[in-house]
Amino acid sequence: MSFDQKALDSLRIERQAEPEVASGTPYKWFLIVVLLLAIGAAAWVFLRQGAIEVETTTAVGTSGGSGTGAAVLNASGYVVARRQATVAAKITGKVDEVLIEEGMHVKQGQLIAKLDDSTERPTYDLAQRQLESARINLRETEVRLGELERTLRRTEQLRADKLVSESQLDTAQSDVAATRARLEALRGEVKVAEGTVRVRAQQLDDLMVRAPFSGVVVSKDAQPGEMVSPISAGGGFTRTGIATIVDMDSREIEVDVNESFINRVHDEQKTEAVLDAYPDWVIPSHVINIVPTADRQKATVRVRIGFDTLDARILPDMGVKVSFLEDRKEQNTSAARPMVRVPSSAVVRDGETSYVWRVRNDAVERIAVRTGGERDGQTEILSGINAGERIVATPVEGLKEGIQVKSKAE
């Protein structure tokens, strides 16, 4: 059977060649990606140039829960020593020796200075010799009395036997009576001499200046060779004190509170003290009492505050700031939240509401917070933000929710 070749050729299907893939297609996609990144970078730069410049800070967390209440009152005062004395001699005299230096610890009764005894010592020795002489005379008279009493007894016996006259008996009796009177007078003289010795010994002891209580010497006011006196004498050439001693266990704080706010203070109220010398050191303290009188000139009431724990760094006459805390009920310590503090300038108060501006992804968001105590320019945050979060340290005009910001440090 023969086939028509032309018919067969007409039935053949011609296959068209597939178009070649352009070899430059990956390069085009690369250019597109680069272009998009460039546009994004330009947009980011544009947005950053339009961002508000602010000062930021980080919320600081400290160990321990919030155990103190908010400060209801702030006052300034000084550290004082309840027990402090300028030690002086009891009598006027010249300093012979000073046995202390500033900063030295002394015990009660410890000798701290000696006055010149060139006058008192001979007087005391003379009184001692007078006492010894009076005692010798007393012993001599006692012996004489004993002899006369024996003579009287013999005379009485002889008179009973009518061997002596009545006048001889009278003479013996008179001698005994006179000697007894003389003996009593000598006993009185001995007591007077003993009293004189005690007085002279006390005057001699007054030349020894001793510490009235245990403490620390904070001032040495006299030197050997200077005249000292318990009263002001001799103009500016006579010292009235030798040293000043402070009982460091009696340190406390005295502050003057405006009488308009004294109703916020009560006995045993918790307080926090900050020394001007150590502004980062918060010292727990408490109210000892409120002095029951007011100063009409300053319209203030004095309040005494005691330290919960004394420290060697606390020195008398140091300036101190005190925050009186509100009473707060004890909370469950197991669920205590770490204390968070932020600069007080970061907290914005709007009526009864307080909030801060938190910074996230270079944008700000308004966060309501509950505040606690405030001291040293720091405010305690009870809830709202956590430690480590960035916030605006000092809010500026134009801050809105979601607006872009940049730190001044950038």
C-alpha positions as a Markdown table, in Angstrom:
| # | Residue | x | y | z |
|---|---|---|---|---|
| 1 | Met | 0.0 | 0.0 | 0.0 |
| 2 | Ser | 1.5 | 3.3 | -1.0 |
| 3 | Phe | 1.2 | 6.5 | 1.0 |
| 4 | Asp | 0.9 | 9.9 | -0.3 |
| 5 | Gln | 4.1 | 11.6 | 0.8 |
| 6 | Lys | 2.6 | 15.1 | 0.5 |
| 7 | Ala | -0.4 | 14.1 | 2.6 |
| 8 | Leu | 2.0 | 12.9 | 5.3 |
| 9 | Asp | 4.0 | 16.1 | 5.3 |
| 10 | Ser | 0.8 | 18.1 | 5.7 |
| 11 | Leu | 0.0 | 16.2 | 8.9 |
| 12 | Arg | 3.4 | 17.0 | 10.5 |
| 13 | Ile | 3.3 | 19.5 | 13.5 |
| 14 | Glu | 6.0 | 22.1 | 13.4 |
| 15 | Arg | 7.4 | 22.7 | 16.9 |
| 16 | Gln | 8.4 | 26.4 | 17.6 |
| 17 | Ala | 11.7 | 27.0 | 19.4 |
| 18 | Glu | 11.3 | 28.0 | 23.1 |
| 19 | Pro | 12.4 | 31.6 | 23.8 |
| 20 | Glu | 15.8 | 31.8 | 25.6 |
| 21 | Val | 15.8 | 33.1 | 29.2 |
| 22 | Ala | 17.5 | 36.4 | 29.4 |
| 23 | Ser | 20.8 | 36.1 | 31.0 |
| 24 | Gly | 20.5 | 39.5 | 32.7 |
| 25 | Thr | 17.3 | 38.7 | 34.8 |
| 26 | Pro | 19.1 | 38.0 | 38.2 |
| 27 | Tyr | 21.0 | 41.3 | 37.9 |
| 28 | Lys | 17.8 | 43.2 | 37.4 |
| 29 | Trp | 16.4 | 41.7 | 40.6 |
| 30 | Phe | 19.5 | 42.7 | 42.5 |
| 31 | Leu | 19.2 | 46.2 | 41.2 |
| 32 | Ile | 15.5 | 46.3 | 42.4 |
| 33 | Val | 16.5 | 45.1 | 46.0 |
| 34 | Val | 19.3 | 47.7 | 46.2 |
| 35 | Leu | 17.0 | 50.4 | 45.0 |
| 36 | Leu | 14.4 | 49.5 | 47.7 |
| 37 | Leu | 17.1 | 49.5 | 50.4 |
| 38 | Ala | 18.3 | 52.9 | 49.3 |
| 39 | Ile | 14.7 | 54.2 | 49.4 |
| 40 | Gly | 14.2 | 52.7 | 52.9 |
| 41 | Ala | 17.5 | 54.2 | 54.2 |
| 42 | Ala | 16.6 | 57.6 | 52.8 |
| 43 | Ala | 13.2 | 57.4 | 54.4 |
| 44 | Trp | 14.8 | 56.4 | 57.7 |
| 45 | Val | 17.2 | 59.3 | 57.5 |
| 46 | Phe | 14.4 | 61.6 | 56.7 |
| 47 | Leu | 12.3 | 60.4 | 59.6 |
| 48 | Arg | 15.3 | 60.7 | 61.9 |
| 49 | Gln | 15.9 | 64.2 | 60.8 |
| 50 | Gly | 12.3 | 65.0 | 61.7 |
| 51 | Ala | 12.5 | 63.2 | 65.1 |
| 52 | Ile | 12.3 | 65.2 | 68.3 |
| 53 | Glu | 15.5 | 65.3 | 70.2 |
| 54 | Val | 15.1 | 64.3 | 73.9 |
| 55 | Glu | 17.3 | 63.3 | 76.8 |
| 56 | Thr | 16.7 | 59.6 | 77.8 |
| 57 | Thr | 17.6 | 57.6 | 80.8 |
| 58 | Thr | 17.1 | 54.1 | 82.1 |
| 59 | Ala | 14.9 | 53.1 | 85.0 |
| 60 | Val | 17.1 | 51.8 | 87.8 |
| 61 | Gly | 16.2 | 48.8 | 89.9 |
| 62 | Thr | 17.5 | 48.1 | 93.4 |
| 63 | Ser | 17.4 | 45.0 | 95.4 |
| 64 | Gly | 14.6 | 44.6 | 97.9 |
| 65 | Gly | 11.0 | 45.4 | 97.8 |
| 66 | Ser | 9.4 | 48.7 | 98.3 |
| 67 | Gly | 9.4 | 48.9 | 102.0 |
| 68 | Thr | 9.0 | 52.6 | 102.7 |
| 69 | Gly | 6.1 | 54.9 | 102.2 |
| 70 | Ala | 6.0 | 58.1 | 100.3 |
| 71 | Ala | 7.6 | 61.2 | 101.8 |
| 72 | Val | 5.0 | 63.4 | 103.4 |
| 73 | Leu | 7.5 | 66.1 | 104.5 |
| 74 | Asn | 11.1 | 67.1 | 103.9 |
| 75 | Ala | 13.2 | 69.1 | 106.3 |
| 76 | Ser | 16.9 | 70.1 | 106.8 |
| 77 | Gly | 18.9 | 70.0 | 110.0 |
| 78 | Tyr | 22.1 | 69.0 | 111.6 |
| 79 | Val | 23.7 | 66.1 | 113.3 |
| 80 | Val | 24.1 | 66.8 | 117.0 |
| 81 | Ala | 25.5 | 65.0 | 120.0 |
| 82 | Arg | 23.1 | 64.9 | 122.8 |
| 83 | Arg | 26.0 | 64.4 | 125.3 |
| 84 | Gln | 28.8 | 66.9 | 124.7 |
| 85 | Ala | 30.9 | 68.9 | 127.1 |
| 86 | Thr | 33.7 | 71.4 | 127.1 |
| 87 | Val | 35.9 | 70.2 | 130.0 |
| 88 | Ala | 37.4 | 72.8 | 132.2 |
| 89 | Ala | 39.4 | 72.9 | 135.4 |
| 90 | Lys | 37.5 | 73.6 | 138.7 |
| 91 | Ile | 40.0 | 76.2 | 139.7 |
| 92 | Thr | 42.1 | 78.9 | 138.0 |
| 93 | Gly | 45.6 | 77.7 | 137.3 |
| 94 | Lys | 48.4 | 77.2 | 134.8 |
| 95 | Val | 48.3 | 74.2 | 132.5 |
| 96 | Asp | 51.3 | 71.9 | 133.2 |
| 97 | Glu | 50.5 | 69.0 | 130.9 |
| 98 | Val | 47.8 | 68.0 | 128.4 |
| 99 | Leu | 47.5 | 64.3 | 127.8 |
| 100 | Ile | 45.0 | 64.1 | 124.9 |
| 101 | Glu | 44.8 | 64.9 | 121.2 |
| 102 | Glu | 41.9 | 65.4 | 118.8 |
| 103 | Gly | 40.3 | 62.2 | 117.8 |
| 104 | Met | 41.5 | 60.3 | 120.9 |
| 105 | His | 39.0 | 58.0 | 122.6 |
| 106 | Val | 38.8 | 58.6 | 126.4 |
| 107 | Lys | 37.1 | 56.7 | 129.2 |
| 108 | Gln | 35.1 | 58.2 | 132.0 |
| 109 | Gly | 37.5 | 59.5 | 134.7 |
| 110 | Gln | 40.5 | 59.3 | 132.5 |
| 111 | Leu | 43.1 | 62.0 | 133.2 |
| 112 | Ile | 43.3 | 64.4 | 130.3 |
| 113 | Ala | 45.3 | 67.4 | 131.8 |
| 114 | Lys | 47.3 | 68.5 | 134.8 |
| 115 | Leu | 47.6 | 72.0 | 136.3 |
| 116 | Asp | 50.6 | 73.4 | 138.0 |
| 117 | Asp | 50.7 | 72.2 | 141.7 |
| 118 | Ser | 53.6 | 74.3 | 142.9 |
| 119 | Thr | 51.3 | 76.2 | 145.2 |
| 120 | Glu | 48.8 | 73.6 | 146.3 |
| 121 | Arg | 51.4 | 70.8 | 147.0 |
| 122 | Pro | 53.2 | 72.7 | 149.8 |
| 123 | Thr | 49.9 | 73.6 | 151.3 |
| 124 | Tyr | 48.8 | 70.0 | 151.3 |
| 125 | Asp | 52.1 | 68.9 | 152.8 |
| 126 | Leu | 51.7 | 71.5 | 155.6 |
| 127 | Ala | 48.2 | 70.3 | 156.4 |
| 128 | Gln | 49.5 | 66.7 | 156.6 |
| 129 | Arg | 52.2 | 67.8 | 159.1 |
| 130 | Gln | 49.7 | 69.7 | 161.2 |
| 131 | Leu | 47.5 | 66.6 | 161.3 |
| 132 | Glu | 50.4 | 64.4 | 162.4 |
| 133 | Ser | 51.3 | 67.0 | 165.1 |
| 134 | Ala | 47.7 | 67.0 | 166.4 |
| 135 | Arg | 47.6 | 63.2 | 166.6 |
| 136 | Ile | 50.9 | 63.2 | 168.5 |
| 137 | Asn | 49.5 | 65.7 | 171.0 |
| 138 | Leu | 46.4 | 63.5 | 171.3 |
| 139 | Arg | 48.4 | 60.4 | 172.0 |
| 140 | Glu | 50.5 | 62.2 | 174.6 |
| 141 | Thr | 47.4 | 63.5 | 176.4 |
| 142 | Glu | 45.9 | 60.1 | 176.4 |
| 143 | Val | 49.0 | 58.7 | 178.1 |
| 144 | Arg | 48.9 | 61.6 | 180.6 |
| 145 | Leu | 45.2 | 61.0 | 181.3 |
| 146 | Gly | 45.9 | 57.3 | 182.0 |
| 147 | Glu | 48.6 | 58.2 | 184.5 |
| 148 | Leu | 46.4 | 60.7 | 186.3 |
| 149 | Glu | 43.5 | 58.3 | 186.5 |
| 150 | Arg | 45.8 | 55.7 | 188.2 |
| 151 | Thr | 47.0 | 58.4 | 190.6 |
| 152 | Leu | 43.4 | 59.3 | 191.4 |
| 153 | Arg | 42.5 | 55.7 | 192.2 |
| 154 | Arg | 45.5 | 55.4 | 194.6 |
| 155 | Thr | 44.6 | 58.8 | 196.2 |
| 156 | Glu | 41.0 | 57.6 | 196.7 |
| 157 | Gln | 42.3 | 54.4 | 198.4 |
| 158 | Leu | 44.6 | 56.4 | 200.6 |
| 159 | Arg | 41.9 | 58.8 | 201.5 |
| 160 | Ala | 39.6 | 55.9 | 202.5 |
| 161 | Asp | 42.4 | 54.8 | 204.8 |
| 162 | Lys | 42.8 | 58.4 | 206.0 |
| 163 | Leu | 46.4 | 58.5 | 205.0 |
| 164 | Val | 46.0 | 61.6 | 202.8 |
| 165 | Ser | 44.1 | 64.8 | 203.2 |
| 166 | Glu | 40.9 | 65.8 | 201.4 |
| 167 | Ser | 42.7 | 68.5 | 199.5 |
| 168 | Gln | 45.1 | 66.0 | 197.9 |
| 169 | Leu | 42.1 | 64.0 | 196.7 |
| 170 | Asp | 40.5 | 67.1 | 195.2 |
| 171 | Thr | 43.7 | 68.0 | 193.4 |
| 172 | Ala | 43.9 | 64.5 | 191.9 |
| 173 | Gln | 40.3 | 64.7 | 190.7 |
| 174 | Ser | 40.9 | 68.2 | 189.2 |
| 175 | Asp | 43.9 | 67.0 | 187.3 |
| 176 | Val | 41.9 | 64.1 | 185.8 |
| 177 | Ala | 39.0 | 66.3 | 184.8 |
| 178 | Ala | 41.3 | 68.9 | 183.2 |
| 179 | Thr | 43.2 | 66.3 | 181.3 |
| 180 | Arg | 40.0 | 64.7 | 180.0 |
| 181 | Ala | 38.8 | 68.1 | 178.8 |
| 182 | Arg | 42.2 | 68.7 | 177.2 |
| 183 | Leu | 41.9 | 65.3 | 175.5 |
| 184 | Glu | 38.5 | 66.1 | 174.0 |
| 185 | Ala | 39.9 | 69.4 | 172.7 |
| 186 | Leu | 42.8 | 67.6 | 171.1 |
| 187 | Arg | 40.4 | 65.1 | 169.5 |
| 188 | Gly | 38.6 | 68.1 | 168.0 |
| 189 | Glu | 41.8 | 69.5 | 166.7 |
| 190 | Val | 42.6 | 66.2 | 165.1 |
| 191 | Lys | 39.3 | 66.2 | 163.3 |
| 192 | Val | 39.8 | 69.7 | 162.2 |
| 193 | Ala | 43.3 | 68.8 | 160.9 |
| 194 | Glu | 41.9 | 65.8 | 159.1 |
| 195 | Gly | 39.2 | 68.0 | 157.5 |
| 196 | Thr | 41.9 | 70.4 | 156.4 |
| 197 | Val | 43.9 | 67.6 | 154.8 |
| 198 | Arg | 40.8 | 66.5 | 152.9 |
| 199 | Val | 40.2 | 70.0 | 151.6 |
| 200 | Arg | 43.8 | 70.4 | 150.6 |
| 201 | Ala | 43.7 | 67.0 | 148.9 |
| 202 | Gln | 40.6 | 67.9 | 147.0 |
| 203 | Gln | 42.2 | 71.2 | 145.9 |
| 204 | Leu | 45.2 | 69.2 | 144.8 |
| 205 | Asp | 42.9 | 66.7 | 143.0 |
| 206 | Asp | 41.1 | 69.6 | 141.3 |
| 207 | Leu | 44.4 | 70.3 | 139.5 |
| 208 | Met | 43.8 | 66.9 | 137.7 |
| 209 | Val | 41.3 | 67.4 | 134.9 |
| 210 | Arg | 39.4 | 64.2 | 134.1 |
| 211 | Ala | 36.9 | 63.1 | 131.4 |
| 212 | Pro | 33.4 | 63.4 | 132.7 |
| 213 | Phe | 32.2 | 60.5 | 130.5 |
| 214 | Ser | 33.5 | 58.2 | 127.8 |
| 215 | Gly | 33.7 | 59.7 | 124.3 |
| 216 | Val | 35.9 | 61.2 | 121.6 |
| 217 | Val | 38.0 | 64.4 | 121.9 |
| 218 | Val | 36.9 | 66.7 | 119.1 |
| 219 | Ser | 38.7 | 69.8 | 120.2 |
| 220 | Lys | 41.9 | 70.5 | 122.1 |
| 221 | Asp | 41.6 | 74.1 | 123.4 |
| 222 | Ala | 44.6 | 74.6 | 125.8 |
| 223 | Gln | 48.3 | 74.1 | 125.7 |
| 224 | Pro | 50.9 | 73.7 | 128.5 |
| 225 | Gly | 51.8 | 77.1 | 130.0 |
| 226 | Glu | 48.4 | 78.7 | 129.4 |
| 227 | Met | 46.2 | 79.9 | 132.2 |
| 228 | Val | 42.8 | 78.3 | 132.5 |
| 229 | Ser | 39.8 | 79.2 | 134.6 |
| 230 | Pro | 36.2 | 77.9 | 135.0 |
| 231 | Ile | 35.0 | 81.4 | 134.5 |
| 232 | Ser | 36.1 | 84.1 | 132.0 |
| 233 | Ala | 38.9 | 86.0 | 133.6 |
| 234 | Gly | 41.9 | 87.9 | 132.4 |
| 235 | Gly | 40.4 | 88.9 | 129.1 |
| 236 | Gly | 41.4 | 86.9 | 126.1 |
| 237 | Phe | 44.5 | 85.5 | 127.7 |
| 238 | Thr | 42.7 | 83.0 | 130.0 |
| 239 | Arg | 41.2 | 79.8 | 128.6 |
| 240 | Thr | 37.8 | 78.6 | 129.9 |
| 241 | Gly | 38.1 | 75.1 | 128.6 |
| 242 | Ile | 40.8 | 72.5 | 128.0 |
| 243 | Ala | 39.1 | 70.1 | 125.6 |
| 244 | Thr | 35.7 | 69.2 | 124.1 |
| 245 | Ile | 34.5 | 65.6 | 124.4 |
| 246 | Val | 31.6 | 64.1 | 122.5 |
| 247 | Asp | 29.7 | 60.9 | 123.4 |
| 248 | Met | 29.4 | 59.4 | 119.9 |
| 249 | Asp | 26.7 | 57.1 | 121.1 |
| 250 | Ser | 24.4 | 60.1 | 121.7 |
| 251 | Arg | 24.4 | 61.3 | 118.0 |
| 252 | Glu | 21.1 | 62.3 | 116.6 |
| 253 | Ile | 19.5 | 64.8 | 114.2 |
| 254 | Glu | 17.7 | 68.0 | 115.0 |
| 255 | Val | 15.5 | 69.6 | 112.4 |
| 256 | Asp | 13.1 | 72.6 | 112.5 |
| 257 | Val | 9.7 | 71.8 | 111.0 |
| 258 | Asn | 7.4 | 74.6 | 109.9 |
| 259 | Glu | 4.5 | 74.6 | 112.4 |
| 260 | Ser | 2.1 | 74.5 | 109.5 |
| 261 | Phe | 3.2 | 71.0 | 108.8 |
| 262 | Ile | 4.0 | 69.6 | 112.2 |
| 263 | Asn | 0.7 | 67.6 | 112.1 |
| 264 | Arg | 2.4 | 65.3 | 109.6 |
| 265 | Val | 5.0 | 64.3 | 112.2 |
| 266 | His | 4.5 | 61.9 | 115.1 |
| 267 | Asp | 6.6 | 59.9 | 117.5 |
| 268 | Glu | 8.4 | 56.7 | 116.1 |
| 269 | Gln | 7.6 | 57.8 | 112.6 |
| 270 | Lys | 9.9 | 56.3 | 110.0 |
| 271 | Thr | 12.3 | 58.7 | 108.3 |
| 272 | Glu | 15.2 | 58.7 | 105.9 |
| 273 | Ala | 18.2 | 60.9 | 106.4 |
| 274 | Val | 20.8 | 61.8 | 103.7 |
| 275 | Leu | 24.0 | 63.6 | 104.8 |
| 276 | Asp | 25.2 | 66.5 | 102.6 |
| 277 | Ala | 28.6 | 64.8 | 102.7 |
| 278 | Tyr | 27.3 | 61.5 | 101.3 |
| 279 | Pro | 24.3 | 62.3 | 99.0 |
| 280 | Asp | 24.0 | 58.7 | 97.8 |
| 281 | Trp | 23.8 | 57.2 | 101.2 |
| 282 | Val | 20.2 | 56.8 | 102.6 |
| 283 | Ile | 20.2 | 56.3 | 106.4 |
| 284 | Pro | 17.2 | 54.7 | 108.0 |
| 285 | Ser | 16.0 | 56.7 | 111.0 |
| 286 | His | 13.0 | 57.5 | 113.1 |
| 287 | Val | 11.4 | 60.3 | 115.1 |
| 288 | Ile | 12.4 | 60.3 | 118.8 |
| 289 | Asn | 10.1 | 63.0 | 119.9 |
| 290 | Ile | 8.7 | 66.5 | 119.1 |
| 291 | Val | 10.0 | 69.2 | 121.4 |
| 292 | Pro | 6.8 | 70.6 | 123.0 |
| 293 | Thr | 7.5 | 74.3 | 122.2 |
| 294 | Ala | 7.6 | 76.5 | 119.1 |
| 295 | Asp | 9.9 | 79.2 | 118.0 |
| 296 | Arg | 7.8 | 82.3 | 117.6 |
| 297 | Gln | 10.5 | 84.1 | 115.6 |
| 298 | Lys | 10.8 | 81.3 | 113.0 |
| 299 | Ala | 7.4 | 79.7 | 113.4 |
| 300 | Thr | 9.0 | 76.3 | 113.6 |
| 301 | Val | 9.0 | 73.3 | 116.0 |
| 302 | Arg | 12.1 | 71.3 | 116.7 |
| 303 | Val | 12.0 | 67.5 | 116.1 |
| 304 | Arg | 14.6 | 65.1 | 117.4 |
| 305 | Ile | 15.4 | 62.1 | 115.1 |
| 306 | Gly | 17.4 | 59.1 | 116.0 |
| 307 | Phe | 19.5 | 56.9 | 113.7 |
| 308 | Asp | 18.5 | 53.2 | 113.5 |
| 309 | Thr | 22.2 | 52.3 | 113.3 |
| 310 | Leu | 25.1 | 54.6 | 114.0 |
| 311 | Asp | 28.0 | 54.8 | 111.7 |
| 312 | Ala | 31.5 | 56.2 | 112.1 |
| 313 | Arg | 30.9 | 58.5 | 109.0 |
| 314 | Ile | 28.2 | 60.4 | 110.8 |
| 315 | Leu | 29.9 | 63.3 | 112.5 |
| 316 | Pro | 28.4 | 66.0 | 114.8 |
| 317 | Asp | 27.4 | 69.3 | 113.1 |
| 318 | Met | 27.1 | 67.7 | 109.6 |
| 319 | Gly | 24.3 | 69.0 | 107.5 |
| 320 | Val | 21.5 | 66.5 | 106.8 |
| 321 | Lys | 18.2 | 66.3 | 104.9 |
| 322 | Val | 15.4 | 64.3 | 106.3 |
| 323 | Ser | 12.3 | 62.8 | 104.6 |
| 324 | Phe | 9.4 | 62.0 | 106.9 |
| 325 | Leu | 7.6 | 58.9 | 105.5 |
| 326 | Glu | 4.0 | 58.0 | 105.5 |
| 327 | Asp | 2.9 | 54.9 | 107.4 |
| 328 | Arg | 2.5 | 51.9 | 105.1 |
| 329 | Lys | 1.2 | 48.5 | 106.1 |
| 330 | Glu | 3.6 | 45.6 | 105.7 |
| 331 | Gln | 3.2 | 43.7 | 102.5 |
| 332 | Asn | 4.0 | 40.1 | 101.6 |
| 333 | Thr | 7.7 | 40.1 | 101.2 |
| 334 | Ser | 7.6 | 36.9 | 99.0 |
| 335 | Ala | 5.7 | 38.9 | 96.4 |
| 336 | Ala | 7.8 | 42.0 | 96.8 |
| 337 | Arg | 8.6 | 43.9 | 93.6 |
| 338 | Pro | 12.1 | 45.2 | 93.0 |
| 339 | Met | 12.3 | 48.9 | 93.7 |
| 340 | Val | 12.4 | 51.0 | 90.6 |
| 341 | Arg | 13.6 | 54.6 | 90.7 |
| 342 | Val | 13.6 | 57.2 | 88.0 |
| 343 | Pro | 14.5 | 60.9 | 87.9 |
| 344 | Ser | 11.7 | 63.0 | 89.3 |
| 345 | Ser | 11.9 | 65.2 | 86.2 |
| 346 | Ala | 10.8 | 62.2 | 84.1 |
| 347 | Val | 7.4 | 61.9 | 86.0 |
| 348 | Val | 4.7 | 64.1 | 84.5 |
| 349 | Arg | 1.8 | 64.8 | 86.8 |
| 350 | Asp | -1.6 | 65.6 | 85.4 |
| 351 | Gly | -4.1 | 66.0 | 88.2 |
| 352 | Glu | -4.4 | 62.7 | 90.0 |
| 353 | Thr | -2.5 | 60.9 | 87.2 |
| 354 | Ser | 1.2 | 60.4 | 86.8 |
| 355 | Tyr | 2.9 | 59.1 | 83.7 |
| 356 | Val | 6.2 | 58.8 | 82.0 |
| 357 | Trp | 7.2 | 58.6 | 78.3 |
| 358 | Arg | 8.7 | 55.2 | 77.5 |
| 359 | Val | 11.0 | 54.9 | 74.5 |
| 360 | Arg | 10.7 | 51.7 | 72.3 |
| 361 | Asn | 12.0 | 51.4 | 68.8 |
| 362 | Asp | 12.8 | 55.1 | 68.7 |
| 363 | Ala | 9.2 | 56.0 | 69.4 |
| 364 | Val | 7.6 | 57.2 | 72.6 |
| 365 | Glu | 4.5 | 55.8 | 74.4 |
| 366 | Arg | 2.7 | 57.3 | 77.3 |
| 367 | Ile | 2.8 | 54.9 | 80.4 |
| 368 | Ala | 0.7 | 55.6 | 83.5 |
| 369 | Val | 2.7 | 54.9 | 86.7 |
| 370 | Arg | 2.0 | 54.8 | 90.4 |
| 371 | Thr | 4.6 | 56.7 | 92.4 |
| 372 | Gly | 6.0 | 56.2 | 95.9 |
| 373 | Gly | 8.6 | 58.1 | 97.9 |
| 374 | Glu | 10.8 | 60.8 | 96.5 |
| 375 | Arg | 14.3 | 61.8 | 97.6 |
| 376 | Asp | 17.5 | 63.2 | 96.2 |
| 377 | Gly | 15.8 | 64.0 | 92.9 |
| 378 | Gln | 14.7 | 60.3 | 92.4 |
| 379 | Thr | 11.1 | 59.0 | 92.5 |
| 380 | Glu | 10.1 | 55.5 | 93.4 |
| 381 | Ile | 7.9 | 53.8 | 90.8 |
| 382 | Leu | 5.5 | 51.3 | 92.3 |
| 383 | Ser | 4.0 | 50.1 | 89.1 |
| 384 | Gly | 3.9 | 50.9 | 85.4 |
| 385 | Ile | 7.5 | 50.4 | 84.2 |
| 386 | Asn | 10.2 | 47.9 | 85.1 |
| 387 | Ala | 13.9 | 48.3 | 85.7 |
| 388 | Gly | 16.0 | 48.7 | 82.6 |
| 389 | Glu | 13.4 | 50.3 | 80.4 |
| 390 | Arg | 14.3 | 53.5 | 78.6 |
| 391 | Ile | 12.3 | 56.6 | 79.4 |
| 392 | Val | 12.5 | 60.3 | 78.6 |
| 393 | Ala | 14.4 | 62.0 | 81.4 |
| 394 | Thr | 13.0 | 65.4 | 80.8 |
| 395 | Pro | 9.8 | 65.6 | 78.7 |
| 396 | Val | 9.7 | 68.4 | 76.1 |
| 397 | Glu | 7.0 | 70.1 | 74.1 |
| 398 | Gly | 5.6 | 68.1 | 71.2 |
| 399 | Leu | 5.8 | 64.6 | 72.6 |
| 400 | Lys | 2.9 | 62.5 | 71.4 |
| 401 | Glu | 2.0 | 58.8 | 71.4 |
| 402 | Gly | 4.1 | 57.0 | 68.7 |
| 403 | Ile | 6.2 | 60.0 | 67.7 |
| 404 | Gln | 9.8 | 59.4 | 66.7 |
| 405 | Val | 12.5 | 60.6 | 69.1 |
| 406 | Lys | 16.2 | 60.5 | 69.2 |
| 407 | Ser | 18.6 | 60.8 | 72.1 |
| 408 | Lys | 20.7 | 63.9 | 72.5 |
| 409 | Ala | 23.6 | 61.7 | 72.9 |
| 410 | Glu | 23.2 | 60.3 | 69.4 |
